[in-house]
Structures are given as structure tokens and as C-alpha cells.
Amino acid sequence: MNDRLILLILTLSFVACGCKGEEPTPVKPPTGTPVESPPAKPVLKSTEPHRLPLESEPVIQLTAEEIRDGWIQLFDGQTLAGWQPNNDINWHVTEDGVIEASEGEPGLLLTTVPFADYELRCDYWIEKDGNSGVFLRCVPEFATTPPGPSAVTTQCYELNICDSHKEFKTASLVARAQPTHVVTGEEVWKSFHVRCEGNRIRVSLDGEEVLDHTDETAGVRLSGLIGLQKNAGLIRFRNVALRPLGTKSIFNGTDLTGWREVPGSKSEFAVVDESIALKNGPGFLESETAWSDFVLQFESKINGDGLNSGVFFRLMPGTDEAPSNGYELQLENVFADGDRRQPKDKAGTGAIFRRTTARWVVPNDNEWFTTTLIANGPRIAVWVNGFQVTEWQDEREPDPNPRRGRKTDAGPISLQGHDETTDLSFRNLRVAELP
């Protein structure tokens, strides 16, 4: 046997025994099956929050109980999606999943949608002698123009982060209220918990209540954007999450009072185990109440593999001929090639059907999941299990039919029976109007 043949045999034997070479190709799960992915590589510096790519896995920082209670992540741990800077500050996400800024004129990183009554929590880290803040209920104009000094008395509430401020130190509401006692903490992580209800704002720092202020001035604000400020020095934020308050149930868990079946529906609607059971289709169950600017939260479960449904809003009231002329929040957990970033038909659960693609198919079929929808004017945002999957502004021409154009007027909400395979459950449906 010649030397070349011996070498070939040894090489083949070595590879076959698994001593060297590539790992075996894994068996691809069927489409729609959840798969484990390697840890995500955090997104690095960028000032274009809506163009950052979503990495291989979402970062869910909420517990299952918090998700059921309605908490949502305002920061996804990887990108600045859902935020907008109002100047050229170098806002970016660091390798350890932290929002950071250190350069540029004073300015804000703002949410793209407003919030009214809520609990807000976030961690911050500020360098020595730095100056920052968390802005509450900011006017929309803040999104394009950094606020002037007088704005804090009429156009927002500034929860200050500045141990060295001459008058309004950390945990004060600048130009409005002082904390109960002096609190400090530079170059260490600190945690704010804020509760805004009506004209009352309460603040805790590291679990200790430090401020309780009721605004009885003419400048009281009941709704607005949330902003993270970079004023002077290095500032970092993480674990930014919010729970809407003031939502009211629109399903009593016993019967379908407050709802009507749209004429011509072939779907079956029943109350089973305190949930709305929806089977067969097509058909629609429509609320008797209409909303324009609102927060909607609900739990749903797709009882089968690959089924399709939706929740419609700002509807034209449904008729036999036109049952669903509204915006459609898609419910479909199917994705391609084992990749949750590739939802079927460029939609996916949480998408606005035919308008947006979900950034991620978060939930699984046959499991309860929680959805949060915020509609405010032309701006629409959706979170699924606390993770934001849609952020969109409808820039079409106005039209009373959202299928044809932008609609901001009030309309009912409806639950869709898509076809004869439909089998879904809905529970804990609740709405809060945005003032």
C-alpha cells in the first residue's frame, strides 16, 4: 500500500470518528418550531434608533408574572428602537446592553409614543458631578426641539439626577418639588421607581420613597412622552420598563355584555373558563364602545399550530358587506427557517397587517401571551410579552377607512375569526384612554 493511500485512509478514519472537523449539521425543526439561538451580540454605537438590527434573541427582562400584569420594556436591551433623540447626542447601546451618552449639547432620548398614568422603573449610573434626568409627560414638541429652562414648569416634569445641583438635586422635580431628604449616589447603579397617577407623582429611589408631589398648578400635565436626558457628563440607563395604570376591563369574564356579533359572521363566540372562546370563521365580535387614543392590553392563546387571527381597532362599525374596515393587529406565530425574525407573509404577531412587519415573533402557539397596543394619533406601537415588535407612524392621507388611509378618529375593537380553522381564546381585555 503506497504512502498516499495510507494517508487518505487515516484522514477519513480521523474525520469519521469525530476527532476533528465540523460539527454535525443539526436537524432543522419544522417551520414555526421555537429554536435555541446563541447569545445575542449587543448592538454597538449608533444614533439611528429605527435602523438598528435585532440580534438573534430578544432580551426579555421581565418575569412571567410581570408580563401578565402588563409590564412592558421600553428598552429592549439591544437597540434604541422605540426611542427618538432630539439632537445629535451620541446615544448608543453598549456591549453590556446599557443605554449610554456622553457627548453633545444637552438633549433627550424620547419615547415615540406618550403615556398617561403608569409605573416606570429604570436604573441609572452617572459620573461624578454629572447632570441628567428622567423627563415625564413631555409635550410632543420635545421630540424635535430640546426644551428651554422654563419648560419644566409647564411642558414636562423633570426628575433630576444631579447630586451637585445648587437648588434641585437628585430626586427633585426641577422647579416644582424637593425630595423628602437629600439622596446621593454617583458612579454606582441606582434605581428609580416612579408612579404617575392623575396629578400625583410619587418617586422611590432604591426602594425608599423620596418624593410625593401633587401638582395643583395650571401647568399640570396628564400625558406625554418619557425622556432620558444627557446634560453634562457620562450617563447610563438600563432596565427601563413601564406598566400602564388606569386600564378598565372591557370583558367581564362571565358573558359577552358590551360586545356584538357582526352581521354575517360564521364564527362561534362563547365564554369558557372566564375567557372568550372564538372558533370557526370568518366572523367578528365587536365592542359596543369606540376609542381613538388608547392603551389596549389583553391575553390570548392560539389553540392550534399555525392559525391566523387578528384584533382590529379604530374600525368603521362592521356590517355584513364590510365587517372589518379597521387597522389589524396580527395574531399569527408562524416564522420561516426556524428564525423568529422572519414572520410569515411579512407580518407576525404584533404587526399591523399590510403596514408593518413584527421585529420578532415572540410567542408560541398553544401558550397564553400578553399584548400591549398603544394608538395615539398616527403613531402605533405594539409589545408582545413585554417586548416591542412594532413602532409605526401612519403617514398616509386621512381616510375614514383605515384600509385606505390614516384614521385617528374613534372606532370599535373587534376580535377576528379568520377561517374555519380558527380556534383562539381571549381574556383580561382592558383599555385606558389617553387624555
Secondary structure, DSSP 8 states (H G I E B T S, - for coil): --HHHHHHHHHHHHHHTTSSS---------TT------------S-S-TTS----SS----S-HHHHHTT-EESS-SS--TTEEESS----EE-TTS-EEE-SSSSEEEEESS-BSSEEEEEEEEE-TT-EEEEEEEE-GGGGTS---GGGGGTT-EEEEE-TT-SSS-TT-BTTTB--SS----SSS-EEEEEEEETTEEEEEETTEEEEEEE--STT----BEEEEEEEES-EEEEEEEEEE---EES--SSS-TTEEE-TT---EEEEETTEEEEESSSEEEEESS-BSSEEEEEEEEE-SSS--EEEEES-----SS-S--SEEEEE---BSTT-TTSBGGG--TT-BTTT---S-----TTS-EEEEEEEETTEEEEEETTEEEEEEE--S-B-SSTTTSB--S-B--EEEE-STT-EEEEEEEEEEE--
